[in-house]
Amino acid sequence: MDRNFKRALPLVLKHEGGWADDPHDPGGATMRGVTIGTFRRYVKADATKADLRKITDEQIATVYYRQYWSVVQAHNLPSGLDYVVFDYAVNSGPGRAAKSLQKIVGAKVDGRVGPATIAAAEAMDTADIVNAICDERLAFLKRLKTWPRYGKGWGRRVSDVRATGLSWVGKPADVEVKVPETVEKEVKKKTGFWGWITGILGGGGAGVAGLFGMDWQAIAAIGAVAVIALIIVLLFGRQLARQVKSIREELEAA
């Protein structure tokens, strides 16, 4: 699922490392897992190795999302399995990762994840698929001629991916809910909410005590931070929600 991409990417990059220009690596010069060929395809057609070394975080995220995450339809796979297939795609190619998934779930093995593959994956136990893919991936890596040189690192990577994938099963990342900017501005203008809260915080104990009829010693005993949090939750949670809903409806109707 898409909301896991943000937390999956740093884990992939941890295994990809930094700059490398190993003549034994068929991918050529690589920076944080992005090869010079991929960089030229998605970022700069005539890029040099020097350009690749200066790749930005935004460019890296764009490359990984377009080249791997979206290609294997990770945003449509169950939590945990999305990361496992994504990392496999980065390490061994989207086609191989897709075929491994399809073979395990019993879908047509064509290297293109589509509705049938996704439905088959959803019909099976996610943890079982995660384990099966990691087993197949490790077996494939051990058959490569370069295993003696890179095997230790590859094996550790698959082990880490398996553990993380299993821990994410049924536990996707929280959805970040953002109030549209136009709504936020209207809320501030119409309710004066933020100015009021600022006044309370700026007034310290006097502002808080005035609300509850408590003296400063009592406030200090409870903890001003806890009291302020309680005020916001109890007094303004529902009220602000109603205001936001009302203002949103007004803006949409305009």
BAFI-3210 file (N, C-alpha, C; in Angstrom, 3 decimals, decimal comma, padded with zeros to 6 digits):
// residues 254
n [1|2|3|4|5|6|7|8|9|10|11|12|13|14|15|16|17|18|19|20|21|22|23|24|25|26|27|28|29|30|31|32|33|34|35|36|37|38|39|40|41|42|43|44|45|46|47|48|49|50|51|52|53|54|55|56|57|58|59|60|61|62|63|64|65|66|67|68|69|70|71|72|73|74|75|76|77|78|79|80|81|82|83|84|85|86|87|88|89|90|91|92|93|94|95|96|97|98|99|100|101|102|103|104|105|106|107|108|109|110|111|112|113|114|115|116|117|118|119|120|121|122|123|124|125|126|127|128|129|130|131|132|133|134|135|136|137|138|139|140|141|142|143|144|145|146|147|148|149|150|151|152|153|154|155|156|157|158|159|160|161|162|163|164|165|166|167|168|169|170|171|172|173|174|175|176|177|178|179|180|181|182|183|184|185|186|187|188|189|190|191|192|193|194|195|196|197|198|199|200|201|202|203|204|205|206|207|208|209|210|211|212|213|214|215|216|217|218|219|220|221|222|223|224|225|226|227|228|229|230|231|232|233|234|235|236|237|238|239|240|241|242|243|244|245|246|247|248|249|250|251|252|253|254]
n.u [000,837|000,378|000,919|002,947|005,278|006,862|008,077|009,300|011,241|013,627|014,612|015,277|017,259|019,174|020,338|021,318|023,447|026,106|028,053|029,313|031,503|032,138|033,997|033,281|030,611|027,823|025,947|027,201|028,398|027,063|024,822|023,552|021,988|020,950|021,573|023,850|022,669|019,904|019,571|020,060|017,863|015,581|016,137|018,320|019,275|021,854|023,584|026,528|028,980|029,673|027,397|025,595|026,600|025,759|023,038|019,749|017,614|014,927|015,010|015,934|013,787|011,833|012,878|012,958|010,278|008,987|010,480|010,467|008,574|005,936|005,872|005,796|003,387|003,215|001,776|-000,727|-000,608|-000,813|000,018|003,371|003,917|004,113|006,484|008,383|008,256|008,913|011,585|012,833|012,476|014,092|016,598|016,887|015,483|012,344|010,830|011,658|010,980|008,213|007,475|008,222|006,429|004,000|004,251|004,233|001,700|000,060|-000,743|-000,903|002,246|003,810|005,343|004,193|002,507|-000,852|-004,465|-005,341|-003,153|-002,899|-005,370|-005,096|-003,004|-004,167|-005,951|-004,537|-002,603|-000,778|001,679|002,630|003,159|005,159|007,256|007,662|008,460|010,843|012,344|012,538|013,876|016,362|017,357|017,627|019,609|021,792|022,457|023,750|026,738|028,155|027,738|029,744|031,255|029,413|027,563|027,323|026,430|024,071|022,574|022,171|020,646|018,240|017,352|016,839|014,842|012,815|012,167|011,270|009,176|007,378|006,764|005,256|002,922|-000,498|-000,278|-000,212|001,378|000,472|-002,096|-001,492|-003,350|-004,229|-005,362|-006,828|-005,198|-006,806|-009,041|-007,874|-007,027|-009,468|-010,570|-008,876|-009,419|-012,192|-012,725|-010,793|-009,293|-006,547|-005,291|-006,515|-005,672|-002,947|-002,968|-003,701|-001,525|000,496|-000,235|000,447|000,236|-001,850|-003,694|-004,515|-005,442|-007,588|-009,540|-010,336|-010,772|-008,798|-005,963|-002,519|-000,729|-002,100|-002,295|000,399|000,949|-000,458|000,563|001,310|001,511|000,101|-002,438|-003,056|-003,105|-005,284|-007,315|-007,460|-008,213|-010,660|-012,345|-012,215|-011,969|-014,310|-015,710|-013,987|-013,803|-016,403|-016,451|-014,488|-015,663|-017,968|-016,919|-015,466|-017,572|-018,773|-016,792|-016,597|-019,073|-018,986]
n.v [-001,189|002,313|004,047|002,885|003,308|005,500|004,720|002,425|002,997|004,188|001,892|000,231|001,790|001,713|-000,761|-000,489|001,239|003,747|005,558|003,700|002,130|-000,331|-002,442|-005,070|-005,126|-005,495|-003,476|-001,083|002,253|003,379|005,106|005,201|003,028|003,697|003,253|004,392|004,155|004,028|006,513|008,199|007,562|008,374|010,867|012,574|012,668|012,885|012,449|012,447|010,560|012,193|013,778|011,862|011,285|013,452|013,223|014,068|013,747|013,866|013,201|010,613|009,345|009,634|008,068|005,486|005,082|005,176|003,366|000,981|000,563|001,322|-000,173|-002,873|-002,827|-002,306|-000,604|-001,659|-004,030|-006,170|-004,939|-005,223|-007,383|-005,709|-004,238|-006,310|-007,331|-005,017|-004,492|-006,754|-006,293|-004,044|-005,096|-007,312|-006,799|-005,693|-007,471|-010,096|-010,130|-009,826|-012,170|-014,102|-013,595|-014,123|-016,828|-017,986|-017,278|-018,473|-017,286|-016,218|-016,440|-013,904|-011,747|-009,289|-007,524|-007,542|-007,061|-009,779|-011,074|-009,562|-010,064|-012,802|-012,783|-011,452|-013,354|-015,240|-016,161|-013,514|-013,539|-016,080|-015,816|-013,877|-015,253|-017,339|-015,977|-014,789|-017,072|-018,167|-016,091|-016,024|-018,528|-018,167|-016,162|-017,536|-019,137|-017,570|-016,532|-014,565|-014,871|-015,825|-013,484|-011,452|-012,698|-012,831|-010,283|-010,107|-012,223|-011,338|-009,117|-010,190|-011,556|-009,442|-008,094|-010,006|-010,212|-007,588|-007,335|-009,299|-008,182|-006,028|-007,023|-006,742|-004,341|-001,524|001,647|004,635|006,784|009,977|012,638|015,568|018,877|020,710|023,617|025,886|025,434|025,385|028,046|029,371|028,334|029,384|032,093|032,361|031,176|031,979|030,327|029,519|031,826|032,117|029,853|030,414|032,596|031,426|029,732|031,623|033,034|031,419|029,897|031,465|031,756|029,097|028,378|030,096|028,938|026,612|027,389|026,969|027,266|028,348|026,618|024,212|023,688|023,378|021,105|019,110|019,349|021,460|021,038|018,665|019,460|021,466|019,969|018,370|020,260|021,060|018,666|017,934|020,249|021,380|019,525|018,254|020,564|021,981|020,146|020,190|022,799|022,752|020,919|022,315|024,624|023,484|022,457|024,846|025,973|024,087|024,329|026,787]
n.w [000,000|-000,627|001,499|002,882|001,520|002,240|004,636|003,843|001,907|003,193|004,454|002,350|001,154|003,121|002,804|000,274|000,332|-000,235|-002,480|-005,224|-007,472|-008,706|-010,700|-011,009|-010,738|-012,682|-013,029|-013,105|-012,243|-009,165|-006,997|-003,886|-004,543|-007,004|-010,313|-012,875|-015,351|-014,780|-013,579|-015,725|-017,236|-015,765|-014,622|-015,690|-018,909|-020,094|-018,009|-015,960|-014,087|-012,019|-011,754|-010,877|-008,364|-006,943|-006,557|-005,443|-002,481|-003,195|-005,895|-005,714|-004,381|-006,342|-008,443|-007,258|-006,670|-009,206|-010,777|-009,389|-007,059|-008,022|-010,355|-009,585|-008,428|-005,695|-004,098|-004,130|-002,817|000,122|003,421|004,413|002,655|000,501|000,968|000,963|-001,680|-003,046|-002,162|-003,176|-005,885|-006,256|-005,708|-007,459|-009,766|-011,156|-012,770|-012,073|-009,351|-009,524|-010,919|-009,079|-006,997|-008,347|-008,995|-006,461|-005,436|-007,205|-009,576|-013,056|-014,496|-015,657|-015,189|-014,826|-012,556|-011,892|-011,580|-011,194|-010,011|-007,684|-006,450|-005,987|-004,177|-002,033|-001,232|000,095|003,031|004,265|005,668|005,066|002,344|002,381|003,685|001,838|-000,499|000,361|000,865|-001,732|-002,982|-001,667|-002,382|-005,127|-005,224|-004,197|-006,290|-008,070|-009,783|-008,573|-005,907|-004,029|-003,650|-002,886|-001,274|001,615|002,431|000,906|001,974|004,597|004,076|002,975|005,209|006,997|005,588|005,540|008,300|008,867|007,015|007,951|010,414|009,658|008,675|008,506|009,785|008,663|007,835|009,605|008,391|007,160|007,890|006,412|006,727|004,149|002,784|002,251|003,838|006,355|006,619|006,668|008,999|010,953|010,572|011,027|013,516|015,305|016,763|017,003|017,865|020,328|021,732|021,764|023,409|025,821|026,308|026,364|028,588|030,636|033,826|034,792|032,688|032,214|034,755|035,035|033,464|034,746|037,321|039,159|041,356|040,865|042,161|042,206|039,510|038,873|040,322|039,000|036,465|033,986|031,228|030,786|031,580|029,723|027,384|027,978|028,045|025,339|024,070|025,367|025,352|022,779|020,732|019,472|018,819|017,086|015,021|014,033|013,099|011,087|009,300|008,579|007,373|005,292|003,742|002,989|001,386|-000,663|-001,782|-002,844]
ca.u [000,000|001,199|001,343|004,145|006,453|007,691|008,904|010,019|012,384|014,863|015,112|015,914|018,473|020,158|021,047|021,920|024,719|026,342|028,671|030,060|031,840|032,845|034,057|032,673|029,150|027,321|025,104|028,026|028,441|025,801|024,751|022,392|021,185|020,537|022,663|024,013|021,682|018,585|019,611|019,914|016,513|014,530|016,504|019,106|019,681|023,292|024,243|027,857|029,133|029,697|025,991|024,982|027,066|025,065|021,598|019,037|016,664|013,700|015,263|016,030|012,426|011,150|013,403|012,535|008,828|008,612|011,212|010,242|007,359|004,716|005,945|005,353|002,080|003,348|000,723|-001,958|-000,341|-001,011|001,128|004,411|004,234|004,501|007,899|009,176|008,310|009,630|013,022|013,258|012,519|015,261|017,806|017,007|014,672|010,889|010,308|011,918|010,186|006,816|007,309|008,307|005,143|002,958|004,431|003,867|000,257|-000,683|-001,255|-000,168|003,609|004,182|006,197|003,441|001,527|-002,124|-005,580|-005,407|-002,073|-003,239|-006,479|-004,566|-002,201|-005,081|-006,685|-003,636|-002,054|000,326|002,928|003,096|003,725|006,415|008,277|007,923|009,218|012,197|013,015|012,843|014,863|017,661|017,787|018,049|020,875|022,857|022,815|024,499|028,193|028,717|027,407|030,927|031,712|028,388|026,588|027,123|025,581|022,748|021,866|021,755|019,573|017,005|016,924|016,268|013,595|011,824|011,751|010,481|007,935|006,480|006,315|004,307|001,697|-001,665|000,032|000,280|001,720|-000,676|-002,394|-001,326|-004,506|-003,903|-006,470|-006,454|-004,752|-007,910|-009,874|-007,124|-007,060|-010,815|-010,763|-008,165|-010,071|-013,554|-012,830|-009,805|-008,872|-005,110|-004,949|-007,007|-004,758|-001,696|-003,195|-003,665|-000,149|001,289|-000,621|000,969|-000,669|-003,038|-004,671|-005,039|-006,195|-008,839|-010,513|-010,826|-010,976|-007,771|-004,831|-001,307|-000,119|-002,800|-001,890|001,776|000,944|-000,946|001,446|000,668|001,442|-000,985|-003,709|-003,297|-003,502|-006,631|-008,218|-007,614|-008,944|-012,024|-013,177|-012,176|-011,912|-015,539|-016,088|-013,162|-014,170|-017,643|-016,112|-013,775|-016,629|-018,856|-016,168|-015,163|-018,793|-018,985|-015,817|-016,931|-020,308|-018,722]
ca.v [000,000|003,494|004,718|002,234|003,669|006,455|004,037|001,332|003,501|004,273|000,547|-000,223|002,576|001,265|-001,899|-000,110|001,910|005,039|005,545|002,502|002,032|-001,604|-003,003|-006,401|-004,953|-005,251|-002,278|000,106|003,224|003,395|005,987|004,868|002,046|004,185|003,079|005,491|003,971|004,406|007,956|008,828|007,295|009,071|012,190|013,387|011,781|012,927|012,521|011,875|009,966|013,304|014,147|010,801|011,390|014,584|012,989|014,570|012,815|013,883|012,444|009,203|008,867|009,557|006,907|004,240|004,923|004,896|002,237|-000,257|000,477|001,334|-001,220|-004,155|-002,573|-002,443|000,190|-002,456|-005,276|-006,083|-004,402|-006,205|-007,988|-004,604|-003,948|-007,482|-007,361|-003,794|-004,674|-007,785|-005,630|-003,172|-005,923|-008,268|-006,394|-005,815|-008,655|-011,294|-010,031|-010,061|-013,580|-014,864|-013,405|-014,802|-018,276|-018,372|-017,121|-019,265|-016,458|-016,379|-015,928|-013,113|-010,648|-008,034|-007,624|-006,916|-007,392|-011,206|-011,363|-008,891|-010,812|-014,082|-012,486|-011,101|-014,553|-016,089|-015,589|-012,631|-014,003|-017,250|-015,330|-013,202|-016,285|-018,078|-015,121|-014,639|-018,366|-018,271|-015,052|-016,460|-019,661|-017,595|-015,459|-018,519|-019,750|-016,604|-016,686|-013,534|-015,171|-015,856|-012,121|-010,623|-013,527|-012,519|-009,091|-010,431|-013,068|-010,492|-008,253|-010,974|-011,843|-008,210|-007,816|-010,969|-009,832|-006,357|-007,627|-010,026|-007,274|-005,070|-007,705|-006,273|-003,106|-000,496|002,939|005,508|007,737|011,359|013,420|016,984|019,776|021,554|024,952|026,852|025,174|025,793|029,499|029,784|027,976|030,378|033,390|032,375|030,734|032,603|029,239|029,484|032,982|031,873|028,901|031,116|033,428|030,573|029,289|032,791|033,464|030,473|029,342|032,300|031,422|027,763|028,365|030,808|028,052|025,587|027,920|026,356|028,147|027,919|025,473|022,997|023,449|022,865|019,739|018,211|019,438|022,386|020,458|017,693|020,188|022,135|018,925|017,953|021,338|021,001|017,457|017,911|021,399|021,847|018,457|018,156|021,879|022,296|019,220|020,707|024,004|022,369|020,316|023,362|025,492|022,709|022,400|026,163|026,156|023,195|024,804|028,091]
ca.w [000,000|-000,845|002,719|003,401|000,729|002,966|005,627|003,192|001,151|003,985|004,733|001,114|000,968|004,115|002,219|-000,999|000,584|-000,866|-003,799|-005,596|-008,896|-008,716|-012,057|-011,004|-010,685|-014,045|-013,081|-013,278|-011,147|-008,424|-005,839|-003,064|-005,246|-008,324|-011,273|-013,817|-016,413|-014,262|-013,363|-017,041|-017,744|-015,032|-014,127|-016,620|-020,003|-020,373|-016,705|-015,771|-012,760|-011,065|-011,542|-010,087|-006,978|-006,299|-006,632|-004,269|-001,859|-003,981|-007,118|-005,317|-004,122|-007,643|-009,166|-006,613|-006,799|-010,595|-011,332|-008,650|-006,243|-008,836|-011,375|-009,002|-007,826|-004,245|-003,464|-004,083|-002,104|001,568|004,204|004,690|001,362|-000,379|001,196|000,569|-003,142|-003,428|-001,958|-004,128|-007,190|-006,275|-005,676|-008,571|-010,912|-010,990|-013,449|-011,279|-008,128|-009,902|-011,252|-007,835|-006,332|-009,125|-008,853|-005,096|-005,198|-008,180|-010,674|-014,308|-014,348|-016,834|-014,761|-014,724|-011,476|-012,225|-010,689|-010,875|-009,064|-006,419|-005,845|-005,509|-002,987|-000,948|-000,826|000,869|004,256|003,874|006,279|004,306|001,078|002,727|003,933|000,605|-001,406|000,888|000,643|-003,163|-003,293|-001,160|-003,206|-006,407|-005,029|-003,976|-007,580|-008,874|-009,766|-007,702|-004,508|-003,164|-003,357|-002,249|-000,582|003,028|002,519|000,366|002,937|005,720|003,583|002,886|006,578|007,540|004,868|006,018|009,656|008,798|006,295|008,855|011,480|009,081|008,245|009,244|010,506|007,735|008,426|009,837|007,323|007,568|007,456|006,365|006,399|003,002|003,190|002,225|005,011|007,540|006,714|007,065|010,414|011,753|010,442|011,561|014,910|016,162|017,647|017,261|018,680|021,678|022,365|022,007|024,579|027,015|026,525|026,719|029,922|031,615|034,813|034,970|031,651|032,447|036,010|034,844|032,845|035,664|038,655|039,989|041,576|040,163|042,830|041,766|038,120|038,878|040,860|037,954|035,301|033,048|029,885|030,759|031,676|028,443|026,446|028,341|027,608|023,881|023,702|025,894|025,023|021,403|019,737|018,688|018,309|015,927|013,944|013,436|012,357|009,869|008,395|008,088|006,474|004,088|002,947|002,412|000,308|-001,768|-002,403|-003,480]
c.u [000,875|001,716|002,551|005,411|007,411|008,578|009,700|011,296|013,664|015,463|015,825|017,259|019,565|020,990|021,774|023,255|024,850|026,925|029,439|030,304|032,725|032,839|033,437|031,139|028,640|026,458|025,895|028,014|027,064|025,902|023,445|021,415|020,717|021,717|022,733|022,992|020,293|018,500|019,416|018,503|015,463|014,855|017,207|019,724|021,181|024,117|025,615|027,900|029,138|028,272|025,314|025,368|026,343|023,541|020,916|018,087|015,375|013,859|015,344|014,643|011,653|011,577|012,880|011,038|008,458|009,243|010,853|008,867|006,096|004,702|005,453|004,028|002,109|002,244|-000,609|-001,789|-000,542|000,229|002,109|004,864|004,688|005,993|008,792|009,339|009,092|011,140|013,594|013,420|013,756|016,536|017,989|016,168|013,187|010,312|010,476|011,069|008,720|006,568|007,364|006,976|004,051|003,048|003,942|002,361|-000,591|-001,293|-000,436|001,190|004,037|005,045|005,511|002,340|000,277|-003,206|-005,637|-004,354|-002,401|-004,349|-005,991|-003,754|-003,090|-005,829|-005,837|-003,177|-000,798|001,670|003,500|003,749|005,078|007,530|008,657|008,765|010,667|012,996|013,448|013,942|016,260|018,221|018,302|019,422|022,040|023,298|023,646|026,006|028,850|028,406|028,644|031,412|030,698|027,413|026,306|026,186|024,179|021,931|021,356|020,592|018,240|016,465|016,255|014,918|012,491|011,272|010,866|009,146|006,922|005,942|005,300|002,992|000,530|-001,446|000,607|000,601|000,459|-000,852|-002,240|-002,485|-004,163|-005,132|-006,028|-006,147|-005,891|-008,812|-009,170|-007,169|-008,419|-011,081|-010,107|-008,892|-011,407|-013,634|-011,881|-009,183|-007,398|-004,669|-005,355|-006,078|-003,440|-001,800|-003,116|-002,233|000,717|000,997|-000,164|-000,104|-001,942|-004,106|-005,309|-005,917|-007,534|-009,914|-011,140|-011,076|-009,968|-006,645|-003,578|-000,665|-000,761|-002,397|-000,502|001,816|000,511|000,015|000,765|000,513|000,280|-002,331|-004,045|-003,748|-004,929|-007,656|-008,516|-008,474|-010,404|-012,897|-013,268|-012,152|-013,139|-015,924|-015,295|-013,513|-015,430|-017,357|-015,432|-014,742|-017,516|-018,151|-015,831|-016,378|-019,067|-018,061|-016,159|-018,169|-020,096|-018,379]
c.v [001,243|004,122|004,051|002,642|004,555|005,762|002,874|001,826|003,610|002,903|-000,026|000,487|002,166|000,106|-001,533|000,611|003,231|004,896|004,254|002,505|000,798|-002,191|-004,396|-006,336|-004,620|-004,004|-001,001|001,000|003,337|004,350|005,726|003,960|002,458|004,063|004,265|005,383|004,405|005,909|008,699|008,656|008,167|010,509|013,058|012,494|011,743|012,995|011,848|011,221|011,040|013,761|013,133|010,915|012,502|014,423|013,420|013,515|012,726|013,075|010,951|008,617|008,699|008,311|005,609|004,004|004,503|003,622|000,911|-000,347|000,390|000,210|-002,568|-003,995|-002,733|-001,691|-000,557|-003,787|-005,093|-005,558|-005,505|-006,865|-006,906|-004,305|-005,086|-007,546|-006,160|-003,987|-005,712|-007,157|-004,759|-004,002|-006,792|-007,931|-006,626|-007,082|-009,913|-011,282|-010,352|-011,538|-014,469|-014,791|-014,200|-016,319|-018,755|-018,297|-017,870|-018,466|-016,733|-015,718|-015,212|-011,909|-009,304|-008,198|-006,844|-007,342|-008,866|-011,594|-010,782|-009,646|-012,134|-013,885|-012,180|-012,318|-015,491|-015,386|-014,790|-013,102|-015,203|-016,823|-014,666|-014,226|-017,026|-017,261|-014,981|-015,935|-018,497|-017,285|-015,485|-017,613|-019,162|-016,936|-016,432|-019,198|-018,828|-016,790|-015,687|-013,764|-015,205|-014,461|-011,330|-011,389|-013,166|-011,324|-009,350|-011,254|-012,260|-009,590|-009,003|-011,284|-010,624|-007,899|-008,750|-010,547|-008,589|-006,600|-008,326|-009,104|-006,259|-005,718|-007,264|-004,970|-002,052|000,794|003,772|006,462|009,141|012,172|014,901|017,793|020,640|022,971|025,953|026,688|025,660|027,305|029,989|029,468|029,014|031,716|033,435|032,015|031,460|031,597|029,332|030,679|032,771|030,941|029,565|031,981|032,632|030,186|030,455|033,260|032,526|029,967|030,139|031,940|030,083|027,738|029,049|029,922|027,107|026,103|027,344|027,346|027,553|026,701|024,160|022,636|022,832|021,422|018,738|018,180|020,280|021,795|019,499|018,393|020,849|021,122|018,486|018,981|021,217|019,826|017,546|019,040|021,701|020,768|018,420|019,494|022,218|021,406|019,710|021,950|023,676|021,798|021,374|024,242|024,772|022,676|023,742|026,378|025,312|023,668|026,109|027,927]
c.w [000,000|000,440|003,369|002,648|001,518|003,995|005,018|002,510|001,987|004,290|003,515|000,937|001,953|003,561|000,932|-000,815|-000,147|-002,258|-004,023|-007,100|-009,068|-010,125|-012,157|-010,995|-012,086|-014,170|-013,291|-012,050|-010,495|-007,237|-005,105|-003,820|-006,627|-009,276|-012,221|-014,944|-015,995|-014,068|-014,681|-017,593|-017,066|-014,628|-015,168|-017,686|-020,249|-019,086|-016,707|-014,387|-011,678|-010,743|-010,627|-008,621|-006,221|-006,330|-005,332|-003,709|-002,664|-005,267|-006,827|-005,103|-005,428|-008,409|-008,562|-006,743|-008,219|-011,148|-010,661|-007,964|-007,096|-009,870|-010,835|-008,252|-006,299|-003,503|-003,386|-003,350|-000,598|002,277|004,575|003,408|000,385|-000,260|000,707|-000,954|-003,664|-003,304|-002,923|-005,516|-007,319|-006,419|-006,920|-009,800|-010,698|-011,610|-012,633|-010,006|-008,419|-010,192|-010,008|-007,086|-007,037|-008,979|-007,497|-004,858|-006,217|-009,312|-011,940|-014,174|-015,631|-016,470|-014,662|-013,677|-011,851|-011,259|-010,272|-009,843|-007,691|-005,694|-005,273|-004,237|-001,787|-000,409|000,039|002,144|003,892|004,426|005,521|002,997|001,331|002,918|002,650|-000,372|-000,932|000,716|-000,814|-003,548|-002,856|-001,999|-004,559|-006,279|-004,878|-005,267|-008,465|-008,715|-008,808|-006,227|-003,607|-002,758|-002,540|-001,355|000,868|003,204|002,008|001,360|004,120|005,303|003,530|004,283|007,207|006,906|005,344|007,387|009,640|008,107|007,186|009,949|010,972|008,661|009,138|009,982|009,562|008,469|008,598|008,669|007,873|006,998|007,537|005,982|005,233|003,450|003,232|003,435|006,265|007,726|007,191|008,540|011,300|011,744|011,161|013,044|015,835|017,109|018,022|018,099|020,124|022,435|022,695|023,242|025,862|027,345|026,972|028,116|031,010|032,542|034,951|033,955|031,894|033,688|035,855|034,274|033,859|037,090|039,635|040,200|040,947|040,816|042,379|040,343|038,080|039,349|039,803|036,775|034,234|031,668|029,768|030,782|030,346|027,397|026,706|027,891|026,120|023,474|024,108|025,373|023,535|020,344|018,856|018,062|017,049|014,747|013,235|012,592|011,031|008,845|007,767|007,063|005,183|003,153|002,271|001,212|-000,905|-002,515|-003,181|-004,962]
res [m|d|r|n|f|k|r|a|l|p|l|v|l|k|h|e|g|g|w|a|d|d|p|h|d|p|g|g|a|t|m|r|g|v|t|i|g|t|f|r|r|y|v|k|a|d|a|t|k|a|d|l|r|k|i|t|d|e|q|i|a|t|v|y|y|r|q|y|w|s|v|v|q|a|h|n|l|p|s|g|l|d|y|v|v|f|d|y|a|v|n|s|g|p|g|r|a|a|k|s|l|q|k|i|v|g|a|k|v|d|g|r|v|g|p|a|t|i|a|a|a|e|a|m|d|t|a|d|i|v|n|a|i|c|d|e|r|l|a|f|l|k|r|l|k|t|w|p|r|y|g|k|g|w|g|r|r|v|s|d|v|r|a|t|g|l|s|w|v|g|k|p|a|d|v|e|v|k|v|p|e|t|v|e|k|e|v|k|k|k|t|g|f|w|g|w|i|t|g|i|l|g|g|g|g|a|g|v|a|g|l|f|g|m|d|w|q|a|i|a|a|i|g|a|v|a|v|i|a|l|i|i|v|l|l|f|g|r|q|l|a|r|q|v|k|s|i|r|e|e|l|e|a|a]
***
